[in-house]
Amino acid sequence: MNEMYNLGLSIHSVGEIVLLAVILGNIISLKMTTSLKKYKRMMSIILVPLSASTIGFAIFTGVIMMAAKHLDFTLENIVMILISFILIFLEVKRIKNLRYINANKERALEAYRAFGLKILFIEFILVLLISTWMWLI
């Protein structure tokens, strides 16, 4: 049983690393884009499903690990649950803002880039901090 729990923790850790990589990929693609229309299309086809899938994977493996611990609510678990809600809220806010931005307006890309990068950096720091905390325990 202990081997299965350790394997689950390893899979959850890999999911967190992949989530960090996806957030970093989002940051790089937002910094490198020159056209808001192309970025919106890439977001809708590739980046939004990828981000949602990796957040979902991290949450799902976390739920499995909580079930393996018989739903033991420790401080670490409560913090991870709160960060999961924050990540979902920030992603919805970022995607919703992109959806309603007018791509024909001048400086629309610069305005969204500042907003999107701020959210992505917050997400990256949150995931990095909680992952570091969990890896050190």
C-alpha positions as CSV (number, residue, x, y, z in Angstrom):
1,M,0.0,0.0,0.0
2,N,2.8,2.3,0.8
3,E,4.3,1.8,-2.7
4,M,1.0,2.9,-4.3
5,Y,0.9,6.0,-2.1
6,N,4.5,6.9,-3.0
7,L,3.7,6.3,-6.7
8,G,0.6,8.6,-6.4
9,L,2.8,11.3,-4.8
10,S,5.3,11.0,-7.7
11,I,2.6,11.3,-10.3
12,H,1.1,14.3,-8.5
13,S,4.6,15.9,-8.4
14,V,5.0,15.3,-12.2
15,G,1.7,16.9,-12.7
16,E,2.8,20.0,-10.8
17,I,6.0,20.1,-12.9
18,V,3.9,19.9,-16.1
19,L,1.6,22.6,-14.8
20,L,4.6,24.9,-14.2
21,A,5.9,24.2,-17.7
22,V,2.5,25.0,-19.2
23,I,2.3,28.3,-17.3
24,L,5.8,29.1,-18.4
25,G,4.8,28.2,-22.0
26,N,1.8,30.6,-21.7
27,I,4.1,33.3,-20.5
28,I,6.5,32.8,-23.4
29,S,3.8,32.7,-26.0
30,L,2.2,35.9,-24.6
31,K,5.5,37.7,-24.6
32,M,6.4,36.5,-28.1
33,T,3.1,37.2,-29.8
34,T,2.7,40.1,-32.2
35,S,-0.9,39.7,-33.3
36,L,-3.8,39.6,-30.9
37,K,-6.0,37.7,-33.4
38,K,-3.4,35.0,-33.8
39,Y,-2.9,34.8,-30.1
40,K,-6.7,34.5,-29.4
41,R,-6.8,31.7,-32.0
42,M,-3.9,29.9,-30.4
43,M,-5.4,30.3,-27.0
44,S,-8.7,28.9,-28.0
45,I,-7.2,25.9,-29.9
46,I,-4.1,25.0,-27.9
47,L,-3.4,26.9,-24.7
48,V,-6.8,27.0,-22.9
49,P,-7.4,23.2,-23.2
50,L,-3.8,22.5,-22.2
51,S,-4.0,24.8,-19.2
52,A,-7.4,23.4,-18.1
53,S,-6.2,19.8,-18.6
54,T,-3.0,20.3,-16.5
55,I,-4.9,22.1,-13.7
56,G,-7.5,19.4,-13.8
57,F,-4.8,16.7,-13.7
58,A,-3.1,18.3,-10.7
59,I,-6.5,18.6,-8.9
60,F,-7.5,15.1,-9.8
61,T,-4.3,13.5,-8.6
62,G,-4.5,15.6,-5.4
63,V,-8.1,14.3,-4.8
64,I,-6.9,10.8,-5.2
65,M,-4.1,11.4,-2.8
66,M,-6.5,12.9,-0.3
67,A,-8.7,9.8,-0.6
68,A,-5.7,7.6,0.0
69,K,-5.1,9.5,3.2
70,H,-8.7,8.9,4.2
71,L,-9.6,12.6,3.7
72,D,-7.2,13.8,6.3
73,F,-7.4,17.6,6.1
74,T,-4.0,18.9,7.1
75,L,-2.8,22.4,6.7
76,E,-1.0,21.4,3.5
77,N,-4.1,19.9,2.0
78,I,-6.2,23.0,2.8
79,V,-3.7,25.3,1.3
80,M,-3.6,23.2,-1.9
81,I,-7.4,23.3,-2.1
82,L,-7.4,27.0,-1.8
83,I,-4.6,27.4,-4.4
84,S,-6.6,25.2,-6.7
85,F,-9.6,27.5,-6.4
86,I,-7.4,30.5,-6.9
87,L,-5.8,29.0,-10.1
88,I,-9.2,28.2,-11.5
89,F,-10.5,31.7,-10.7
90,L,-7.4,33.4,-12.3
91,E,-7.5,31.3,-15.4
92,V,-11.2,32.1,-15.9
93,K,-10.6,35.8,-15.4
94,R,-7.7,35.8,-17.8
95,I,-9.6,33.8,-20.5
96,K,-12.7,35.9,-20.1
97,N,-10.8,39.1,-20.4
98,L,-9.2,37.9,-23.6
99,R,-12.5,36.8,-25.0
100,Y,-14.1,40.2,-24.7
101,I,-11.1,42.3,-25.7
102,N,-11.6,44.1,-29.1
103,A,-8.7,42.9,-31.3
104,N,-9.2,45.8,-33.7
105,K,-8.4,48.5,-31.1
106,E,-5.1,50.1,-31.0
107,R,-2.9,48.9,-28.1
108,A,-5.3,46.1,-27.2
109,L,-2.4,43.6,-27.3
110,E,-0.3,45.7,-25.0
111,A,-3.2,46.1,-22.5
112,Y,-4.0,42.4,-22.5
113,R,-0.3,41.5,-22.3
114,A,0.2,43.5,-19.1
115,F,-2.9,41.9,-17.6
116,G,-2.2,38.4,-18.8
117,L,1.4,38.4,-17.7
118,K,0.5,39.6,-14.2
119,I,-2.0,36.7,-13.8
120,L,0.4,34.2,-15.3
121,F,3.2,35.3,-13.0
122,I,0.9,35.0,-10.0
123,E,-0.1,31.5,-11.0
124,F,3.5,30.5,-11.6
125,I,4.6,31.8,-8.2
126,L,1.7,30.2,-6.4
127,V,2.3,26.8,-8.0
128,L,6.1,27.1,-7.5
129,L,5.7,28.0,-3.8
130,I,3.2,25.2,-3.0
131,S,5.3,22.7,-4.9
132,T,8.5,23.7,-3.2
133,W,6.7,23.5,0.2
134,M,5.4,20.0,-0.6
135,W,8.7,18.7,-2.0
136,L,10.6,19.9,1.1
137,I,8.1,18.2,3.6
